[in-house]
Amino acid sequence: MNRSGDNPVEDAQNAGAEATWSRVPGVGDKLRGGLRSGARKGWDSFFWMCKIIIPVSILVTLLQWSGWLSRADFVLSPVMNLINLPSEAALPIISGMLINIYATIAVMAIMPFSMGQMTLIAVFVLIAHNLITEGIIQFRSGIHIVKITVVRIVVAIVAVLIVSQFLGDTMESVIVPASLSYQSPLVEVLGVWAKDTVILLLKIFLIIMSIMIVLELLRWLGWTEYLFNFFKPVMRVLGLSEGAAMPWVTAVFFGLMYGGAVIRELAQQAGLTKKELEHLHISIGINHSMVEDPALFLALGLNGLWLWVPKLVMAVITVQVFRAVERLRSRAGIIRVKRQPQ
């Protein structure tokens, strides 16, 4: 048996291996590194969200207080008949499109819509809601605001048209309650806005910090690869790239409002191409927050089938349609190049 010192070459190799091993970070070092990195990214992401949410929310609040939203329902009233809804359905739909789902539910709760009418309104708003704020978030993350807004509205219309075929007559007119015309004092409205915004930002802060820290811990511990492998088959069905897995999961569970900054960070880390990023945003623009948003409408007694299935199916179909159009354009471009005279 060789003793230490008998073979200088072997001793040097062993010493080098021990030095290298001592430089390998342990689990504790990885946890501390993940916590520091996650907290730093979480704070930067939270600040990014604040710059969007605060100005946009105060603008929408002032528009709502001025009565402009109630008067603007005439824009959608003619469209309502095309999607098998009465003209009165324009008010909860435009409230959801420009404010959020809570505004839609608040209107629906005091208007005597039938169960079928409420279902169609829910299907529309679950796909096309909070278009201003979420549109800006998606625009800052990788897709043009006009494009994603138009896509969400068109998909919502198509989804309602399809679902309405299973619900019978949904065009019966309803009476608008006089209470909807009451206008609160501006000071009171601003007070409610400030309170709601602080609560919202606190929720966003906690969610962003939690997600960022967990994701960074997983990255430092080398576990993210297992998550990617788990969601690879799902991404193929959705028409998305494998790198879109974590941003998609974040959007589906936390939505664009709470998870927007995280989605942007993850998309950048994944190195998605412009097309891959656009496909991701189309998918999550149509189908996000699959836990909270549909559950809100369950309180009105609506069937969960229509709350969860249509937007998921429409997201898959829409992405596949975009991919098919892109392939056709690419082939058409190749054919034109081949036909050009040499």
C-alpha positions in Angstrom: 0.0 0.0 0.0 1.3 3.5 -0.9 1.8 5.8 2.0 1.4 9.6 1.8 4.6 11.1 0.5 5.7 7.9 -1.4 4.2 9.2 -4.7 4.4 13.0 -5.1 2.4 13.0 -8.3 -0.5 11.1 -6.6 -0.3 13.4 -3.5 -0.6 16.5 -5.7 -3.6 15.0 -7.5 -5.3 14.2 -4.3 -4.6 17.7 -2.9 -6.0 19.3 -6.0 -9.1 17.1 -5.8 -9.6 18.1 -2.2 -9.2 21.8 -3.0 -11.7 21.5 -5.8 -14.2 19.7 -3.6 -13.8 22.4 -0.9 -14.8 25.0 -3.5 -18.0 23.2 -4.5 -20.9 25.1 -2.8 -22.9 23.0 -0.3 -26.6 22.9 0.1 -26.5 25.8 2.6 -24.6 28.0 0.2 -27.0 27.2 -2.6 -30.0 28.0 -0.4 -28.5 31.3 0.7 -27.6 32.1 -2.9 -31.1 31.2 -4.1 -32.7 33.4 -1.4 -30.6 36.4 -2.2 -31.1 36.1 -5.9 -34.8 35.5 -5.6 -35.3 38.4 -3.3 -33.4 40.7 -5.6 -35.3 39.6 -8.7 -38.6 39.7 -6.7 -38.1 43.3 -5.7 -37.1 44.4 -9.2 -40.1 42.7 -10.7 -42.5 44.2 -8.0 -41.2 47.7 -8.8 -41.8 47.0 -12.6 -45.4 46.0 -11.8 -46.0 49.1 -9.7 -45.1 51.3 -12.6 -47.8 49.7 -14.6 -50.6 49.1 -12.1 -50.7 52.4 -10.2 -51.2 54.8 -13.2 -53.4 52.5 -15.2 -55.7 51.7 -12.2 -56.2 55.3 -11.3 -57.0 56.1 -14.9 -59.6 53.3 -15.2 -61.1 54.3 -11.8 -61.6 57.9 -12.9 -63.2 56.7 -16.2 -65.5 54.5 -14.2 -66.4 57.4 -11.8 -67.1 59.8 -14.6 -69.8 57.5 -16.0 -68.0 57.0 -19.3 -68.0 53.3 -19.0 -71.8 53.1 -18.5 -72.3 55.4 -21.5 -69.8 53.5 -23.6 -71.9 50.3 -23.6 -73.7 51.6 -26.7 -70.5 50.6 -28.6 -71.0 46.9 -27.7 -74.8 46.9 -27.7 -75.1 46.1 -31.5 -72.4 43.3 -31.1 -74.5 41.7 -28.3 -77.2 40.5 -30.7 -74.5 38.9 -32.9 -73.3 36.7 -30.0 -76.8 35.8 -28.9 -77.0 38.2 -25.9 -79.4 41.1 -25.1 -78.0 44.6 -25.4 -78.0 45.0 -21.6 -75.2 42.4 -21.4 -72.9 45.1 -22.9 -72.5 46.8 -19.4 -71.0 43.8 -17.5 -68.9 42.8 -20.5 -67.4 46.3 -21.1 -66.8 46.6 -17.3 -64.9 43.4 -17.3 -62.9 44.3 -20.5 -61.7 47.6 -19.1 -61.7 46.9 -15.4 -61.6 43.3 -14.2 -63.7 40.2 -13.5 -64.8 41.6 -10.1 -66.5 44.5 -11.9 -68.4 42.1 -14.2 -69.6 40.0 -11.2 -70.7 43.1 -9.3 -72.9 44.1 -12.2 -74.2 40.6 -12.9 -75.1 40.2 -9.2 -77.7 43.0 -9.4 -79.0 42.5 -12.9 -81.7 39.8 -13.5 -79.8 37.8 -16.2 -80.8 34.2 -16.9 -78.3 31.4 -16.1 -77.6 31.0 -19.8 -76.9 34.7 -20.2 -74.6 34.8 -17.2 -72.7 31.8 -18.6 -72.1 33.5 -21.9 -71.0 36.7 -20.2 -68.6 34.7 -18.0 -67.1 32.9 -21.0 -66.5 36.2 -22.8 -65.0 38.0 -19.8 -62.8 35.1 -18.7 -61.0 35.4 -22.0 -61.2 39.2 -22.5 -60.9 41.0 -19.2 -58.7 43.8 -17.8 -57.4 44.5 -21.3 -55.7 47.7 -20.5 -53.5 46.6 -17.6 -52.9 43.1 -18.8 -52.3 44.4 -22.4 -49.6 46.7 -21.1 -48.0 43.9 -19.1 -47.9 41.6 -22.1 -46.7 44.4 -24.3 -43.8 45.0 -21.9 -43.1 41.2 -22.0 -43.0 40.5 -25.7 -46.2 41.0 -27.8 -47.8 44.1 -29.3 -50.7 45.4 -27.2 -53.0 45.9 -30.2 -52.4 42.4 -31.5 -53.0 40.6 -28.2 -56.1 42.7 -27.4 -57.7 42.0 -30.8 -56.9 38.3 -30.5 -58.5 38.0 -27.0 -61.6 39.9 -28.1 -62.0 37.9 -31.3 -61.5 34.6 -29.5 -64.0 35.6 -26.8 -66.6 36.3 -29.5 -66.0 33.0 -31.2 -66.1 31.1 -27.9 -69.4 32.7 -26.9 -70.9 31.9 -30.3 -70.0 28.3 -29.9 -71.1 27.9 -26.3 -74.4 29.7 -27.0 -75.4 26.8 -29.3 -75.7 24.6 -26.2 -77.7 27.0 -24.0 -81.0 27.7 -25.8 -82.5 31.2 -26.0 -80.2 33.7 -24.3 -81.4 36.9 -26.0 -84.3 37.8 -23.7 -84.1 41.5 -22.6 -83.5 42.3 -18.9 -84.3 45.4 -16.8 -81.3 47.6 -15.7 -81.7 48.5 -12.0 -81.7 52.2 -11.1 -79.0 51.7 -8.5 -76.4 51.3 -11.3 -76.8 55.0 -12.1 -75.7 56.2 -8.6 -72.4 58.1 -8.6 -70.3 58.2 -5.4 -68.3 61.3 -4.5 -64.8 61.5 -6.0 -63.1 61.6 -2.7 -64.8 58.4 -1.6 -63.9 56.7 -4.9 -60.3 57.7 -4.6 -60.2 56.4 -1.0 -61.5 53.1 -2.1 -59.1 53.0 -5.0 -56.1 53.7 -2.7 -57.2 51.0 -0.3 -57.8 48.4 -3.0 -54.5 49.3 -4.8 -52.5 48.9 -1.6 -54.1 45.5 -0.9 -53.5 44.4 -4.5 -49.9 45.5 -4.5 -49.3 43.7 -1.2 -50.7 40.5 -2.7 -48.6 41.0 -5.8 -45.5 41.6 -3.7 -46.0 38.5 -1.6 -46.7 36.3 -4.7 -43.8 37.7 -6.7 -41.4 37.3 -3.9 -42.5 33.8 -3.1 -42.4 32.7 -6.7 -39.0 34.3 -7.5 -37.4 32.8 -4.4 -38.8 29.3 -5.0 -37.7 29.5 -8.7 -34.2 30.7 -7.8 -33.9 28.0 -5.1 -34.9 25.4 -7.7 -32.4 26.8 -10.2 -29.5 26.9 -7.6 -30.3 23.4 -6.5 -30.4 22.2 -10.1 -34.0 21.0 -10.0 -35.6 23.1 -12.8 -34.6 20.4 -15.4 -37.0 18.0 -13.7 -39.9 20.5 -14.0 -39.1 21.2 -17.7 -39.1 17.4 -18.4 -42.5 17.0 -16.6 -44.2 19.7 -18.7 -42.6 18.9 -22.1 -45.6 16.8 -23.3 -48.1 19.5 -22.2 -46.2 22.2 -24.1 -46.4 20.1 -27.3 -50.2 19.8 -27.0 -50.5 23.5 -26.4 -48.3 24.3 -29.4 -45.6 26.0 -27.3 -41.9 25.5 -27.1 -40.4 23.6 -24.2 -38.8 26.7 -22.8 -42.3 28.2 -22.3 -43.2 25.7 -19.6 -42.4 27.7 -16.5 -43.9 31.0 -17.7 -47.0 29.2 -18.8 -47.4 27.4 -15.4 -47.0 30.8 -13.7 -49.7 32.4 -15.8 -52.1 29.6 -15.4 -51.9 29.5 -11.6 -51.3 33.2 -10.8 -52.6 35.1 -13.8 -51.0 38.0 -15.7 -51.6 40.6 -13.0 -49.9 38.7 -10.2 -47.5 36.7 -12.3 -46.7 39.2 -15.1 -43.2 40.2 -13.8 -42.3 36.6 -13.1 -43.4 35.6 -16.6 -41.2 38.3 -18.2 -38.2 37.1 -16.1 -38.7 33.4 -16.9 -39.2 34.1 -20.6 -35.9 36.0 -20.7 -34.1 33.2 -18.9 -35.5 30.6 -21.3 -34.2 32.5 -24.3 -37.4 32.2 -26.3 -37.4 33.5 -29.9 -39.7 36.2 -30.9 -42.2 33.7 -32.4 -42.0 31.4 -29.4 -42.6 34.4 -27.1 -45.6 35.5 -29.2 -47.1 32.0 -29.1 -46.7 32.0 -25.3 -48.4 35.3 -24.9 -51.3 34.3 -27.1 -51.9 31.2 -25.1 -51.7 32.8 -21.7 -53.6 35.9 -22.8 -56.6 33.7 -23.6 -56.1 31.2 -20.8 -54.6 32.3 -17.5 -55.5 32.3 -13.8 -57.3 29.0 -14.2 -57.8 28.6 -10.4 -59.1 31.9 -9.2 -61.0 33.5 -12.1 -63.4 30.7 -13.0 -64.0 30.0 -9.3 -65.4 33.5 -8.8 -68.3 32.7 -11.1 -69.1 29.5 -9.3 -70.6 31.8 -6.6 -73.3 32.7 -9.2 -74.2 29.1 -9.6 -72.7 28.7 -13.1 -71.6 25.3 -14.5 -67.8 24.8 -14.1 -67.6 23.0 -17.4 -68.2 26.3 -19.3 -65.9 28.2 -17.0 -62.8 26.1 -17.5 -63.0 24.2 -20.7 -63.8 26.8 -23.4 -60.8 29.2 -22.7 -58.4 26.3 -22.5 -59.6 24.8 -25.8 -59.6 28.2 -27.5 -56.0 28.9 -26.3 -54.8 25.6 -27.9 -56.7 26.2 -31.1 -55.6 29.8 -31.5 -51.9 29.0 -31.1 -52.2 26.2 -33.5 -53.9 28.4 -36.1 -51.2 31.0 -35.7 -48.5 28.3 -36.2 -50.3 27.0 -39.3 -50.5 30.5 -40.8 -46.8 31.1 -40.1 -45.9 27.8 -41.9 -48.0 28.7 -44.9 -46.4 32.2 -45.1 -43.0 30.6 -44.8 -43.7 28.1 -47.6 -45.2 30.8 -49.8 -42.1 32.9 -49.3 -39.8 30.0 -50.3 -41.9 29.3 -53.4 -41.7 33.0 -54.5 -37.9 33.0 -54.0 -37.6 29.8 -56.1 -39.7 31.3 -58.9 -37.6 34.4 -59.2 -35.4 34.4 -62.3 -31.7 33.6 -61.7 
